[in-house]
């Protein structure tokens, strides 16, 4: 919901484009470290109590943002939101692994992600419309109310799924656990792939939000409507992955998604060359970025989480941390690249898509070497 109100935030506090983007990207930076804490904590204390703590903190952070009397207060509220927001994405995957086991994890992650995308699909147009009608503060009031509802549902519906918690003597081995994961070449390759594709998605989303205002002279609500193409594409790709399930090989899905993401850059270049006057020339290729992510991400995440069966929560936290760190870095980088033209955005997406394909090929080679 924050993306379409970024121009309004910039005007309200009279800050630069870069500072405005910082209030978005810093959330992802903080979330990238918070996911590490939530994943490791859930291995020790259980999934549900850690989840409840994170959800409650998000309610508080949203309320602080709504009451922000200055830019510093807004930053403080966004930091609280960021500290809280990493819990859900990490623990959803850890809980899925607890319940469904390693064999069905990719399929379950695909369906979880498809459902999860309903939020980002509906949030930008809702956030833009609320901001246009009632002001940007109303967006955070809405977020407070929605997060309270999620907290109540989690309390009543979710049960504890992690029965075999790690013993007390392992509490001092956190660094050793992380070292174990990062020494695993298969884990690193599969964890990097969704991080890089997520980065390309967020470069597009951030850069396009400023293009919509400056180049296309569109409102926040209009950006939110076009943004739905990205998330619908992402949801569609995840739905296909969920339907395929174990019938599709991990190596094939991750590689195919990476190749589609790379080809998207050529399509986008052709579209803005032929018809630059309409936002669809960038948003239709943007939807293909989402589809490509939906093909590769569930399988890559599942393969990374399954790489070390004793460190499910920790591995889930690291996987999501890398994705959030990539999203934060790339969204901030996009704002520094912004010059009112299309070229910087397409060049950055091409580089990330090419690197994602490299990680897919490395993962395949590592997997085959282990089998041999």
Protein Blocks (a to p, Z undefined) as FASTA:
>chain_A
ZZmmmmmmmmmnopafklmmmmmmmmmmmmmmmmmmmmmmmmmnojklmmmmmmmmmmmm
mmmmmmocbfklmmmmmmmmmmmmmmmmmmmmmmmmmmnommlmmmmmmmmmmmmmmmmm
mmmmmmmmmmmmnojklmmmmmmmmmmmmmmmmmmmpccfblbccdfklmmmmmmmmmmm
mmmmklmmmmmmmmmmmmmmmmmmmmmmmmmmmmnopafklmmmmmmmmmmmmmmmmmmm
mmnmmmpcfklmmmmmmmmmmmmmmmmmmmmmmmmmbmklmmmmmmmmmmmmmmmmmmmm
mmmmmmmmmlmmmmmmmmmmmmmmmmmmmmmmmmmmpgoiaklmmmmmmmmmmmmmmmmm
mmmmmmmmmmZZ
